[in-house]
Amino acid sequence: MAVDVSGPPSMEAAPTFPGAGPSLAGVDRRSRRGRAPSAASSSPSSGAPPPGGTERKRPEGLLLEGDNLEWLLRLKADPAIRGKVDLVYIDPPFSTGRAFQVGRGSSEVAYLDTLRGDPFLAFLRSRLKELRGLLSDRGSIYVHIDCKVGHRVRLLLDEVFGEDRFINEIARVKCNPKNFRRAAYGNVKDVLLFYSKTADRIWNESRERLPPEDVERLFPLLDPQGRRYTTNPLHAPGVTRDGPTGRSWKGLPPPEGRHWRYDPSTLTRLDGEGRIEWSERGNPRLRIYAEEKVPRGKKRQDIWEFKDPPYPSYPTEKNLELLRTVIAASSDPGSLVLDAFCGSGTTLLAAHELHRRWIGIDASPVALRVARARLERAHARFGTPTLTALEGARREG
Ligand SMILES: C[S@@+](CC[C@H](N)C(=O)[O-])C[C@H]1O[C@@H](n2cnc3c(N)ncnc32)[C@H](O)[C@@H]1O
């Protein structure tokens, strides 16, 4: 039943799922690791060329057109995929009651978002259950949703994944401030609900750049060379009874109830390096320079600003950097990433850039057209099996 996506880059209508030949599991994990994005299309992933001399390149992804529940059930039947997905990101319709057109002035409908109330929740529940089954034991899911329906979707996630698997509700600033006439505060955010399958999830520390105003606030002082710094106390609460940090340094005992943060020889070295600043009252403090801290940035918190593109290629196209952030934190190079409402393929593009394997599903032919074009421009290799081709292969088999 193994499925292998090895095959030519464009596998239009080629059957690729259970019993039909190629398998995504066949994508060589090592081949995706540590490669430059541009090399993805030019270097073979399997090492030796196949018989016949023509080098076959293994696709790193699958782009699947059709209803995602139907596809998820097929993926579930494949042991090479069930329980192997490290990250699911979904950005489903938000139950807005709207039809989304391709662009301003175009009458072409990209997709309809007409399910409301309980039918919407039932639609999502059935998909969340299947997505959970596909996740690996170290897998996570991010559900992107708006604030009108987000609280109900969070209860669904509690139901399917368990309350104790809730990790974060991330507020995402999506646009510039609005000047609605509505008697309400402007809504500039939506949310990402982050859950994991087990307590042992993939996690790569996520950090962000310190904005210049933070650098000035956190490092308000300038040394004679014009370098920004701040100072921290050299002592900390608690008494050291026998150790060196409880002893006097330069004839100075640590203040009452405190101990030196460093042993006397380290303090002497820091002083020699000009790292210790003495107050007028003879109190020593350690200089912390901005140039040492700024490159590492700061730990990312749960309010993110990633505004969506002003001229999207698809009506609800999400910010690519947002997807890069999610994928970098919650999957590893070689991981399998799944977006079951992939739209214009933002998740797939980010996964490709970050050397992950990926599966994208969407019911809208317009979405698939846009996603395909974006992925091709990025030289991603992918298969595009269809349900019809699979049925045909099954009947013949
Ligand atoms: C909000 S958009 C996703 C946008 C995407 N994140 C992007 O960056 O372009 C939601 C997508 O879900 C798709 N969709 C809705 N119902 C679906 C279903 N049952 N199966 C597959 N796709 C579906 C729509 O066609 C639409 O493209």
Ligand as a Chemical Component Dictionary entry (heavy atoms), coordinates in Angstrom:
data_LIG
# 
_chem_comp.id                   LIG 
_chem_comp.type                 NON-POLYMER 
_chem_comp.pdbx_formal_charge   0 
_chem_comp.three_letter_code    LIG 
# 
loop_
_chem_comp_atom.comp_id 
_chem_comp_atom.atom_id 
_chem_comp_atom.alt_atom_id 
_chem_comp_atom.type_symbol 
_chem_comp_atom.charge 
_chem_comp_atom.model_Cartn_x 
_chem_comp_atom.model_Cartn_y 
_chem_comp_atom.model_Cartn_z 
_chem_comp_atom.pdbx_ordinal 
LIG C1  C1  C 0  -9.234  30.989 3.353  1  
LIG S1  S1  S 1  -8.905  30.091 1.908  2  
LIG C2  C2  C 0  -7.252  29.525 2.125  3  
LIG C3  C3  C 0  -6.227  30.546 1.692  4  
LIG C4  C4  C 0  -4.804  30.074 1.815  5  
LIG N1  N1  N 0  -4.371  29.970 3.179  6  
LIG C5  C5  C 0  -3.849  30.986 1.040  7  
LIG O1  O1  O 0  -2.860  31.490 1.619  8  
LIG O2  O2  O -1 -4.097  31.195 -0.127 9  
LIG C6  C6  C 0  -9.877  28.658 2.177  10 
LIG C7  C7  C 0  -9.798  27.639 1.076  11 
LIG O3  O3  O 0  -10.512 26.480 1.467  12 
LIG C8  C8  C 0  -10.993 25.875 0.280  13 
LIG N2  N2  N 0  -12.045 24.918 0.662  14 
LIG C9  C9  C 0  -13.270 25.184 1.181  15 
LIG N3  N3  N 0  -13.930 24.044 1.399  16 
LIG C10 C10 C 0  -13.127 23.020 1.026  17 
LIG C11 C11 C 0  -13.252 21.597 1.015  18 
LIG N4  N4  N 0  -14.348 20.973 1.452  19 
LIG N5  N5  N 0  -12.222 20.875 0.542  20 
LIG C12 C12 C 0  -11.091 21.487 0.091  21 
LIG N6  N6  N 0  -10.915 22.830 0.072  22 
LIG C13 C13 C 0  -11.916 23.575 0.547  23 
LIG C14 C14 C 0  -11.447 27.037 -0.553 24 
LIG O4  O4  O 0  -11.523 26.687 -1.924 25 
LIG C15 C15 C 0  -10.390 28.072 -0.253 26 
LIG O5  O5  O 0  -9.395  28.092 -1.235 27 
# 
loop_
_chem_comp_bond.comp_id 
_chem_comp_bond.atom_id_1 
_chem_comp_bond.atom_id_2 
_chem_comp_bond.value_order 
_chem_comp_bond.pdbx_ordinal 
LIG C1  S1  SING 1  
LIG S1  C2  SING 2  
LIG S1  C6  SING 3  
LIG C2  C3  SING 4  
LIG C3  C4  SING 5  
LIG C4  N1  SING 6  
LIG C4  C5  SING 7  
LIG C5  O1  DOUB 8  
LIG C5  O2  SING 9  
LIG C6  C7  SING 10 
LIG C7  O3  SING 11 
LIG C7  C15 SING 12 
LIG O3  C8  SING 13 
LIG C8  N2  SING 14 
LIG C8  C14 SING 15 
LIG N2  C9  SING 16 
LIG N2  C13 SING 17 
LIG C9  N3  DOUB 18 
LIG N3  C10 SING 19 
LIG C10 C11 SING 20 
LIG C10 C13 DOUB 21 
LIG C11 N4  SING 22 
LIG C11 N5  DOUB 23 
LIG N5  C12 SING 24 
LIG C12 N6  DOUB 25 
LIG N6  C13 SING 26 
LIG C14 O4  SING 27 
LIG C14 C15 SING 28 
LIG C15 O5  SING 29 
# 
